[in-house]
Structures are given as C-alpha cells and as structure tokens.
Amino acid sequence: MPKGKAPPILTPSKEDQLEEAHQLLLEIKQAQFQDMTLFQGVEVRFTLMAQYRQSLCENWALHSRGCKAISNLLRFEFQYCKYLVKASKE
C-alpha cells in the first residue's frame, strides 16, 4: 500500500443494517408482549378477587370481622399486583 493512502474503512452493508433493525424490532415486540401478558394477568387477578368478594358477600351473613378479613385480603392482593408491575419495569 502506498505510504500516503489510508486503508479502506469497512462500513456495514445495507443487509447488515436491515438485519440489525429487524432484530431490534423483534426485541421490542417481545418486550411489549411480555408487558401485555403481565397486565392481563393482573387484570385477571383483580377480576377473580372481585368475584370472590361478591360471592362471599352474597352467601355469607357478614359481620364486622368477615368484612375486615375480605378487605385485608383484597389489600394484600392489590399490593402484590403493584409489586408485579413495579418488578416488570426494572
């Protein structure tokens, strides 16, 4: 190689760039799917807990201790769902 000439710089081909963009798009779609699955799971848990509470209220002569137990159970479930959402963002 002559003394005054620099070696050619290799640039990624358009195919390489397209492949990289396609891979990034797949990763984004996978992350979106995982988030959607998590939120659907949280929604299902809330729905089941609401149905459970309604069933108990209809079929059980409630008194203050029973209402408090159900309230505590729902509070715990809500905190757990918040934890799941927070953990998914980290």
N, C-alpha and C positions, 0 to 999 in steps of 0.2 A: 504494500500500500504506500503510495507517495506520502512524503512527510507532511505536507500541508493539508491533507484531506482527513476529515473525521470519519469514523466508521458509521455506517448507516444505522439509524435508530429504528428499532423494530416497534411497530405500532400494532395494537390488536386489530385483527381483521373485523369486518362488519359481522361475520358469522359468530366470532367470539363475543362481540358486544351484544348481539341478539340473544345468544345462549345465556349470558350473564343476566340480561334483563328478564328473560323468561324464568330463570331460576329465582330471581328476586320476587317476581310476581307470584310464583308458586309458594314461596315462603310467606308472603303477605296473605295470600288466600288461606293457607293453613292456619295462620295466627287468627284470622277472622273467624274461621270455622271453630277453632278451639274456644274463643271468647263466646261465640253464639251458643255453643253447646253448654258452656258453664252457665250462662244466663238462663237458658231453657231449664237447666237442672234446678237453679234457684227458684224459678217461677213455679216449677212442679212441686217443689218442697213447700212453698207458701200455700199453694192451692190445696195440697193434701192436709196441711195443718189447719187451714180454714175449714175444710170439710170435716176434719176430725173434731174441731171445736164445735161446729154446728151440730154434728151428730150427738156429741155429749150433752150439749145444751138442750136438745130436743128430748133426749131419752133419759136424762138424769135429773132428779129433783135437786137442783143446785142450791147450795148454801154458800156461805162466805168462804169456807175452806176450799170447796171444789172450784169456785171461780178463781180463787187465788192460785191454785195449782195449775189450772189451764193457762192463766195469764203468765205465770213463771215459765211454763213450757214454751209458750209462743215467744216470749222474750229471749229465751235461750236459742231457739231456732232462728230468730231474726239475727242475733249476734253471730251465729255460725255462718249464716248466709253472707253477712257483711265481711266476715273473715275470708270466705271463699273468694269474694270479689276482690278484696284487697290483695290476697295472695296471687291472684291471676295477673295483677298489674305489675308485680315485682319481677 
